[in-house]
């Protein structure tokens, strides 16, 4: 599972670039409903008014595609999303 439902319209995923969770809401974003190969549109921007910590990404078919204006080491790179169940199991 790459995305976790927090309630009826809020969904959580892990961002390795920021080393924390980010979220999106439906219907503000559209989501294909697939927990294993999610696609979310439009792009997600965290902290858009603080360029020091800005993260800008698109989720496409289970991949995080980071835009070059992201302010971390994954800027401009695409990677597979982190499996939340595997990550939670490792933290036990």
C-alpha positions, 0 to 999 in steps of 0.5 A, a space after each residue: 500500500 503506497 497511500 493510506 486513507 486518513 478519512 473520507 477525503 484525506 490521503 497520506 503518502 511518504 516522501 523520502 525527499 523530505 523524510 516525512 509524510 505528505 497528504 492530499 485531499 479529494 476532490 481538490 486533487 484527483 486520484 485514480 483510486 489505486 493504492 498500489 499504482 496511484 496517480 494524483 493530479 495536479 502536482 503537489 506542492 508543500 510549503 509553496 511560500 517558503 522556498 527553503 523547504 519547498 517540495 514539488 512532486 507529481 505522483 504517476 503510476 506509483 512513482 514520485 516525480 520531483 520537480 526541479 524546484 524541490 529543495 532537497 536531494 531528490 529534486 529532478 529525480 523520479 523514484 518508486 513510492 515507499 510501501 507504507 506497510 513495509 515501512 511501518 513493519 520495520 519501525 516496530 
